Protein backbone atom coordinates (compact mmCIF):
# COMPACT_ATOMS: atom_id res chain seq x y z
CA UNK A 1 0.00 0.00 0.00
CA UNK A 2 1.27 3.47 -0.90
CA UNK A 3 0.97 6.41 1.47
CA UNK A 4 -1.51 8.94 0.16
CA UNK A 5 0.50 11.95 1.29
CA UNK A 6 3.49 11.36 -1.00
CA UNK A 7 4.84 14.06 -3.28
CA UNK A 8 5.32 13.32 -6.96
CA UNK A 9 9.06 12.93 -6.45
CA UNK A 10 8.57 10.55 -3.51
CA UNK A 11 6.10 8.41 -5.47
CA UNK A 12 8.45 8.18 -8.45
CA UNK A 13 11.33 7.20 -6.13
CA UNK A 14 9.11 4.58 -4.45
CA UNK A 15 8.18 3.07 -7.83
CA UNK A 16 11.83 2.86 -8.93
CA UNK A 17 12.73 1.12 -5.65
CA UNK A 18 9.81 -1.34 -5.54
CA UNK A 19 9.99 -2.35 -9.20
CA UNK A 20 13.81 -2.26 -9.40
CA UNK A 21 13.58 -0.35 -12.69
CA UNK A 22 17.01 0.98 -13.68
CA UNK A 23 16.65 4.77 -13.66
CA UNK A 24 19.75 5.03 -15.87
CA UNK A 25 17.93 3.16 -18.63
CA UNK A 26 14.31 4.26 -18.19
CA UNK A 27 12.20 7.25 -17.24
CA UNK A 28 8.76 6.45 -15.95
CA UNK A 29 5.45 7.95 -17.01
CA UNK A 30 2.52 7.84 -14.60
CA UNK A 31 -1.13 7.88 -15.70
CA UNK A 32 -4.53 6.77 -14.49
CA UNK A 33 -7.85 6.26 -16.20
CA UNK A 34 -11.16 7.02 -14.56
CA UNK A 35 -14.45 5.41 -15.49
CA UNK A 36 -16.97 7.91 -16.83
CA UNK A 37 -20.00 7.78 -19.07
CA UNK A 38 -17.87 9.32 -21.83
CA UNK A 39 -14.65 7.67 -22.99
CA UNK A 40 -11.66 9.82 -22.01
CA UNK A 41 -7.91 9.49 -22.45
CA UNK A 42 -5.74 8.43 -19.51
CA UNK A 43 -4.80 11.33 -17.23
CA UNK A 44 -1.08 12.07 -16.91
CA UNK A 45 0.48 12.55 -13.49
CA UNK A 46 3.24 15.15 -13.78
CA UNK A 47 3.39 16.82 -10.37
CA UNK A 48 2.27 16.64 -6.75
CA UNK A 49 -1.08 18.30 -7.50
CA UNK A 50 -1.83 15.51 -9.96
CA UNK A 51 -0.98 12.98 -7.22
CA UNK A 52 -3.61 14.57 -4.95
CA UNK A 53 -6.15 14.33 -7.75
CA UNK A 54 -5.29 10.66 -8.34
CA UNK A 55 -5.73 9.78 -4.64
CA UNK A 56 -9.03 11.71 -4.56
CA UNK A 57 -10.30 9.48 -7.37
CA UNK A 58 -8.91 6.46 -5.49
CA UNK A 59 -11.21 7.28 -2.56
CA UNK A 60 -14.27 7.15 -4.85
CA UNK A 61 -13.34 4.24 -7.07
CA UNK A 62 -10.46 1.81 -7.35
CA UNK A 63 -8.47 3.53 -10.08
CA UNK A 64 -5.27 1.73 -11.13
CA UNK A 65 -2.01 3.64 -11.35
CA UNK A 66 -0.36 2.91 -14.68
CA UNK A 67 3.43 3.05 -14.97
CA UNK A 68 4.89 3.39 -18.46
CA UNK A 69 8.58 2.99 -19.27
CA UNK A 70 10.36 5.37 -21.60
CA UNK A 71 13.78 4.18 -22.73
CA UNK A 72 16.46 6.84 -22.35
CA UNK A 73 18.58 7.63 -25.36
CA UNK A 74 22.20 7.23 -24.30
CA UNK A 75 24.70 9.69 -25.77
CA UNK A 76 22.80 9.94 -29.02
CA UNK A 77 24.84 11.99 -31.48
CA UNK A 78 23.41 13.33 -34.71
CA UNK A 79 26.00 14.01 -37.39
CA UNK A 80 25.38 16.53 -40.14
CA UNK A 81 26.10 15.32 -43.64
DOLOKE-847599 format. One record per residue: z negated, y, x negated of N, C-alpha, C in turn; residue in one letter; residue number from 1. Coordinates in steps of 0.1 Angstrom, whole numbers, plus 5000, padded with zeros to 4 digits. Each point is the difference from the previous one (the first is absolute). Layout:
BEGIN
<rec n_pz="Z" n_py="Y" n_px="X" ca_pz="Z" ca_py="Y" ca_px="X" c_pz="Z" c_py="Y" c_px="X" residuo="A" num="NUM"/>
...
//
This chain:
BEGIN
<rec n_pz="5000" n_py="4988" n_px="4992" ca_pz="5000" ca_py="5012" ca_px="5008" c_pz="5000" c_py="5012" c_px="4991" residuo="X" num="1"/>
<rec n_pz="5008" n_py="5010" n_px="5004" ca_pz="5001" ca_py="5013" ca_px="4992" c_pz="4991" c_py="5010" c_px="5007" residuo="X" num="2"/>
<rec n_pz="4993" n_py="5008" n_px="4991" ca_pz="4992" ca_py="5011" ca_px="5005" c_pz="5009" c_py="5010" c_px="5007" residuo="X" num="3"/>
<rec n_pz="4996" n_py="5006" n_px="5011" ca_pz="5008" ca_py="5009" ca_px="5007" c_pz="4999" c_py="5015" c_px="4995" residuo="X" num="4"/>
<rec n_pz="4992" n_py="5002" n_px="4990" ca_pz="4998" ca_py="5014" ca_px="4995" c_pz="5007" c_py="5001" c_px="4986" residuo="X" num="5"/>
<rec n_pz="5009" n_py="4992" n_px="4997" ca_pz="5007" ca_py="5001" ca_px="4987" c_pz="5010" c_py="5011" c_px="5000" residuo="X" num="6"/>
<rec n_pz="5002" n_py="5006" n_px="4988" ca_pz="5011" ca_py="5010" ca_px="4999" c_pz="5013" c_py="4992" c_px="4997" residuo="X" num="7"/>
<rec n_pz="5011" n_py="5007" n_px="5001" ca_pz="5013" ca_py="4993" ca_px="4997" c_pz="4999" c_py="4994" c_px="4986" residuo="X" num="8"/>
<rec n_pz="4996" n_py="5007" n_px="4990" ca_pz="5000" ca_py="4995" ca_px="4986" c_pz="4991" c_py="4988" c_px="4999" residuo="X" num="9"/>
<rec n_pz="4988" n_py="5000" n_px="5007" ca_pz="4991" ca_py="4989" ca_px="4999" c_pz="5006" c_py="4987" c_px="5007" residuo="X" num="10"/>
<rec n_pz="5007" n_py="5002" n_px="5011" ca_pz="5007" ca_py="4989" ca_px="5007" c_pz="5011" c_py="4994" c_px="4991" residuo="X" num="11"/>
<rec n_pz="5008" n_py="5009" n_px="4994" ca_pz="5010" ca_py="4995" ca_px="4992" c_pz="4995" c_py="4992" c_px="4988" residuo="X" num="12"/>
<rec n_pz="4989" n_py="5005" n_px="4994" ca_pz="4993" ca_py="4993" ca_px="4989" c_pz="4995" c_py="4986" c_px="5004" residuo="X" num="13"/>
<rec n_pz="4994" n_py="5000" n_px="5012" ca_pz="4995" ca_py="4988" ca_px="5006" c_pz="5011" c_py="4990" c_px="5002" residuo="X" num="14"/>
<rec n_pz="5011" n_py="5004" n_px="5005" ca_pz="5011" ca_py="4991" ca_px="5002" c_pz="5005" c_py="4994" c_px="4987" residuo="X" num="15"/>
<rec n_pz="5002" n_py="5009" n_px="4990" ca_pz="5004" ca_py="4995" ca_px="4987" c_pz="4990" c_py="4989" c_px="4994" residuo="X" num="16"/>
<rec n_pz="4988" n_py="5002" n_px="5002" ca_pz="4989" ca_py="4991" ca_px="4995" c_pz="5000" c_py="4987" c_px="5007" residuo="X" num="17"/>
<rec n_pz="5000" n_py="5001" n_px="5014" ca_pz="4999" ca_py="4988" ca_px="5008" c_pz="5013" c_py="4991" c_px="4999" residuo="X" num="18"/>
<rec n_pz="5011" n_py="5006" n_px="4999" ca_pz="5013" ca_py="4993" ca_px="5000" c_pz="5005" c_py="4996" c_px="4986" residuo="X" num="19"/>
<rec n_pz="4993" n_py="5006" n_px="4990" ca_pz="5004" ca_py="4998" ca_px="4986" c_pz="5015" c_py="5004" c_px="4997" residuo="X" num="20"/>
<rec n_pz="5004" n_py="5010" n_px="5008" ca_pz="5014" ca_py="5006" ca_px="4997" c_pz="4999" c_py="5008" c_px="4987" residuo="X" num="21"/>
<rec n_pz="5010" n_py="4998" n_px="4992" ca_pz="5001" ca_py="5007" ca_px="4987" c_pz="5005" c_py="5014" c_px="5002" residuo="X" num="22"/>
<rec n_pz="4991" n_py="5010" n_px="4999" ca_pz="5004" ca_py="5014" ca_px="5002" c_pz="5010" c_py="5005" c_px="4990" residuo="X" num="23"/>
<rec n_pz="5002" n_py="4993" n_px="4989" ca_pz="5010" ca_py="5004" ca_px="4990" c_pz="5014" c_py="4996" c_px="5005" residuo="X" num="24"/>
<rec n_pz="5000" n_py="4990" n_px="5009" ca_pz="5013" ca_py="4996" ca_px="5005" c_pz="5004" c_py="5004" c_px="5014" residuo="X" num="25"/>
<rec n_pz="4989" n_py="5003" n_px="5008" ca_pz="5003" ca_py="5004" ca_px="5014" c_pz="4991" c_py="5011" c_px="5005" residuo="X" num="26"/>
<rec n_pz="5007" n_py="5009" n_px="5008" ca_pz="4992" ca_py="5009" ca_px="5008" c_pz="4999" c_py="4994" c_px="5013" residuo="X" num="27"/>
<rec n_pz="4990" n_py="5004" n_px="5008" ca_pz="4999" ca_py="4994" ca_px="5013" c_pz="5002" c_py="5011" c_px="5011" residuo="X" num="28"/>
<rec n_pz="5005" n_py="4996" n_px="5011" ca_pz="5003" ca_py="5009" ca_px="5011" c_pz="4992" c_py="4994" c_px="5012" residuo="X" num="29"/>
<rec n_pz="4992" n_py="5009" n_px="5007" ca_pz="4992" ca_py="4995" ca_px="5011" c_pz="5006" c_py="5006" c_px="5013" residuo="X" num="30"/>
<rec n_pz="5000" n_py="4991" n_px="5010" ca_pz="5005" ca_py="5004" ca_px="5013" c_pz="4992" c_py="4992" c_px="5011" residuo="X" num="31"/>
<rec n_pz="5001" n_py="5004" n_px="5012" ca_pz="4995" ca_py="4993" ca_px="5011" c_pz="5009" c_py="5002" c_px="5012" residuo="X" num="32"/>
<rec n_pz="5000" n_py="4991" n_px="5010" ca_pz="5008" ca_py="5002" ca_px="5012" c_pz="4991" c_py="4998" c_px="5012" residuo="X" num="33"/>
<rec n_pz="5000" n_py="5010" n_px="5008" ca_pz="4993" ca_py="4999" ca_px="5013" c_pz="5008" c_py="4995" c_px="5011" residuo="X" num="34"/>
<rec n_pz="4994" n_py="4994" n_px="5010" ca_pz="5007" ca_py="4995" ca_px="5012" c_pz="5000" c_py="5011" c_px="5010" residuo="X" num="35"/>
<rec n_pz="5012" n_py="5004" n_px="5004" ca_pz="5001" ca_py="5010" ca_px="5011" c_pz="5011" c_py="4995" c_px="5009" residuo="X" num="36"/>
<rec n_pz="5001" n_py="5007" n_px="5011" ca_pz="5011" ca_py="4997" ca_px="5010" c_pz="5014" c_py="5003" c_px="4995" residuo="X" num="37"/>
<rec n_pz="5001" n_py="5009" n_px="4990" ca_pz="5012" ca_py="5003" ca_px="4994" c_pz="5000" c_py="4995" c_px="4985" residuo="X" num="38"/>
<rec n_pz="5011" n_py="4994" n_px="4996" ca_pz="5001" ca_py="4995" ca_px="4986" c_pz="5000" c_py="5011" c_px="4991" residuo="X" num="39"/>
<rec n_pz="4991" n_py="5000" n_px="4990" ca_pz="4999" ca_py="5010" ca_px="4990" c_pz="5000" c_py="4994" c_px="4986" residuo="X" num="40"/>
<rec n_pz="5004" n_py="5008" n_px="4990" ca_pz="5000" ca_py="4995" ca_px="4986" c_pz="4986" c_py="4998" c_px="4995" residuo="X" num="41"/>
<rec n_pz="4998" n_py="4992" n_px="4990" ca_pz="4987" ca_py="4999" ca_px="4993" c_pz="4996" c_py="5014" c_px="4995" residuo="X" num="42"/>
<rec n_pz="4987" n_py="5003" n_px="5000" ca_pz="4994" ca_py="5012" ca_px="4996" c_pz="4996" c_py="4999" c_px="4986" residuo="X" num="43"/>
<rec n_pz="5005" n_py="5009" n_px="4991" ca_pz="4996" ca_py="5000" ca_px="4986" c_pz="4986" c_py="5005" c_px="4998" residuo="X" num="44"/>
<rec n_pz="4993" n_py="4994" n_px="4990" ca_pz="4987" ca_py="5005" ca_px="4996" c_pz="5002" c_py="5006" c_px="4986" residuo="X" num="45"/>
<rec n_pz="4998" n_py="5014" n_px="4999" ca_pz="5003" ca_py="5006" ca_px="4988" c_pz="4988" c_py="5008" c_px="4994" residuo="X" num="46"/>
<rec n_pz="4989" n_py="5002" n_px="5009" ca_pz="4989" ca_py="5007" ca_px="4995" c_pz="4987" c_py="4996" c_px="5008" residuo="X" num="47"/>
<rec n_pz="4989" n_py="5006" n_px="4997" ca_pz="4987" ca_py="4996" ca_px="5006" c_pz="5000" c_py="5004" c_px="5015" residuo="X" num="48"/>
<rec n_pz="5007" n_py="5010" n_px="5004" ca_pz="5001" ca_py="5003" ca_px="5015" c_pz="5007" c_py="4989" c_px="5007" residuo="X" num="49"/>
<rec n_pz="5011" n_py="4994" n_px="4994" ca_pz="5007" ca_py="4989" ca_px="5006" c_pz="4991" c_py="4988" c_px="5001" residuo="X" num="50"/>
<rec n_pz="4991" n_py="4998" n_px="4991" ca_pz="4990" ca_py="4989" ca_px="5000" c_pz="4991" c_py="5001" c_px="5012" residuo="X" num="51"/>
<rec n_pz="4995" n_py="5012" n_px="5002" ca_pz="4991" ca_py="5003" ca_px="5012" c_pz="5008" c_py="4996" c_px="5013" residuo="X" num="52"/>
<rec n_pz="5012" n_py="5004" n_px="5001" ca_pz="5009" ca_py="4997" ca_px="5012" c_pz="5001" c_py="4985" c_px="5001" residuo="X" num="53"/>
<rec n_pz="5003" n_py="4993" n_px="4989" ca_pz="5001" ca_py="4986" ca_px="5001" c_pz="4988" c_py="4993" c_px="5005" residuo="X" num="54"/>
<rec n_pz="4988" n_py="5004" n_px="4995" ca_pz="4987" ca_py="4994" ca_px="5004" c_pz="4997" c_py="5004" c_px="5015" residuo="X" num="55"/>
<rec n_pz="5004" n_py="5011" n_px="5004" ca_pz="4999" ca_py="5004" ca_px="5014" c_pz="5007" c_py="4991" c_px="5009" residuo="X" num="56"/>
<rec n_pz="5013" n_py="4996" n_px="4996" ca_pz="5008" ca_py="4991" ca_px="5008" c_pz="4993" c_py="4986" c_px="4999" residuo="X" num="57"/>
<rec n_pz="4995" n_py="4997" n_px="4989" ca_pz="4993" ca_py="4987" ca_px="4998" c_pz="4989" c_py="4998" c_px="5010" residuo="X" num="58"/>
<rec n_pz="4993" n_py="5011" n_px="5003" ca_pz="4989" ca_py="4999" ca_px="5010" c_pz="5005" c_py="4996" c_px="5014" residuo="X" num="59"/>
<rec n_pz="5012" n_py="5005" n_px="5003" ca_pz="5005" ca_py="4997" ca_px="5014" c_pz="5008" c_py="4987" c_px="5001" residuo="X" num="60"/>
<rec n_pz="5006" n_py="4996" n_px="4989" ca_pz="5009" ca_py="4988" ca_px="5000" c_pz="5000" c_py="4995" c_px="4986" residuo="X" num="61"/>
<rec n_pz="5002" n_py="4987" n_px="4999" ca_pz="5001" ca_py="4994" ca_px="4987" c_pz="5013" c_py="5003" c_px="4994" residuo="X" num="62"/>
<rec n_pz="5001" n_py="5010" n_px="4992" ca_pz="5013" ca_py="5004" ca_px="4994" c_pz="5000" c_py="4995" c_px="4985" residuo="X" num="63"/>
<rec n_pz="5010" n_py="4992" n_px="4997" ca_pz="5000" ca_py="4995" ca_px="4986" c_pz="5005" c_py="5011" c_px="4990" residuo="X" num="64"/>
<rec n_pz="4993" n_py="5000" n_px="4988" ca_pz="5004" ca_py="5008" ca_px="4989" c_pz="5011" c_py="4993" c_px="4992" residuo="X" num="65"/>
<rec n_pz="5012" n_py="5006" n_px="4999" ca_pz="5011" ca_py="4994" ca_px="4993" c_pz="5001" c_py="5006" c_px="4985" residuo="X" num="66"/>
<rec n_pz="5001" n_py="4991" n_px="4991" ca_pz="5001" ca_py="5004" ca_px="4986" c_pz="5013" c_py="4996" c_px="4995" residuo="X" num="67"/>
<rec n_pz="5008" n_py="5010" n_px="4996" ca_pz="5014" ca_py="4998" ca_px="4994" c_pz="4999" c_py="5002" c_px="4985" residuo="X" num="68"/>
<rec n_pz="5008" n_py="4992" n_px="4993" ca_pz="5001" ca_py="5002" ca_px="4985" c_pz="5013" c_py="5007" c_px="4996" residuo="X" num="69"/>
<rec n_pz="4998" n_py="5010" n_px="4991" ca_pz="5012" ca_py="5007" ca_px="4995" c_pz="5000" c_py="4998" c_px="4985" residuo="X" num="70"/>
<rec n_pz="5010" n_py="4993" n_px="4995" ca_pz="5001" ca_py="4997" ca_px="4986" c_pz="5003" c_py="5013" c_px="4992" residuo="X" num="71"/>
<rec n_pz="4992" n_py="5002" n_px="4990" ca_pz="5001" ca_py="5011" ca_px="4991" c_pz="5012" c_py="4998" c_px="4991" residuo="X" num="72"/>
<rec n_pz="5007" n_py="5011" n_px="4998" ca_pz="5012" ca_py="4999" ca_px="4990" c_pz="4994" c_py="5004" c_px="4986" residuo="X" num="73"/>
<rec n_pz="5001" n_py="4990" n_px="4991" ca_pz="4994" ca_py="5002" ca_px="4987" c_pz="5010" c_py="5006" c_px="4990" residuo="X" num="74"/>
<rec n_pz="4997" n_py="5012" n_px="4995" ca_pz="5008" ca_py="5007" ca_px="4990" c_pz="5015" c_py="4999" c_px="5003" residuo="X" num="75"/>
<rec n_pz="5003" n_py="5004" n_px="5012" ca_pz="5014" ca_py="4999" ca_px="5004" c_pz="5007" c_py="5013" c_px="4994" residuo="X" num="76"/>
<rec n_pz="5010" n_py="4997" n_px="4992" ca_pz="5008" ca_py="5011" ca_px="4994" c_pz="5014" c_py="5000" c_px="5005" residuo="X" num="77"/>
<rec n_pz="5005" n_py="5012" n_px="5004" ca_pz="5013" ca_py="5001" ca_px="5005" c_pz="5008" c_py="5008" c_px="4989" residuo="X" num="78"/>
<rec n_pz="5011" n_py="4993" n_px="4995" ca_pz="5008" ca_py="5006" ca_px="4990" c_pz="5012" c_py="5007" c_px="5006" residuo="X" num="79"/>
<rec n_pz="5003" n_py="5012" n_px="4996" ca_pz="5012" ca_py="5006" ca_px="5004" c_pz="5012" c_py="4995" c_px="4993" residuo="X" num="80"/>
<rec n_pz="5011" n_py="4998" n_px="5007" ca_pz="5012" ca_py="4995" ca_px="4993" c_pz="5009" c_py="5012" c_px="4996" residuo="X" num="81"/>
//
